[in-house]
Amino acid sequence: MTCLVLLPSDLATIERQAAEAYPEECCGVLLGRVTGERVEVDRVVPAANEREESRGNRFVIGPETVLEAQRSARDAGLEIVGYYHSHPDHPARPSEFDREHAWPGLSYLIVAVTGGHASEVRSWRLADDRAEFSEEPIERQAAETAAGGPPVRERSESTP
């Protein structure tokens, strides 16, 4: 089972974007690297929700935005490791629409936004047969310690 690893500051950026977009969905791209069973996020790339209708329960990241994120990732020695979006006034669980538009091998971080406030964050991966999502744990990685030592990792429990 994979684990999504990101900095608390990156998670805060995503939660802030989700709250600001409310009552519409926000969206963005996760850049990083996969190391064994760890999906390590190095950069969060907020994107405009380019969906023209039903923005309260759907999002679209345009192809030009995805291509630019791919170029940025490649230039930094990274790759697209996932996407994120919000669910205004709905749980942080993938919908059937999410499943139909997702790809195996990527992380899908979903932020529930209740009344304009981020209330729950969970991450999911689509099975290779595309039949269902499985939840993946989220690990919050602290920045380097004040003494310049290696990063300290804090385990974050997902709220079901």
Sequence and secondary structure as in RCSB ss.txt:
>XXXX:A:sequence
MTCLVLLPSDLATIERQAAEAYPEECCGVLLGRVTGERVEVDRVVPAANEREESRGNRFVIGPETVLEAQRSARD
AGLEIVGYYHSHPDHPARPSEFDREHAWPGLSYLIVAVTGGHASEVRSWRLADDRAEFSEEPIERQAAETAAGGP
PVRERSESTP
>XXXX:A:secstr
  EEEE HHHHHHHHHHHHHHTTS  EEEEEEEEETTEEEEEEEEEE    SS TTT     HHHHHHHHHHHHH
TT EEEEEEEEEETS SS  HHHHHH  TTSEEEEEEEETTEEEEEEEEEE TTSS EEEE EEEE    TTS  
  EEEE    
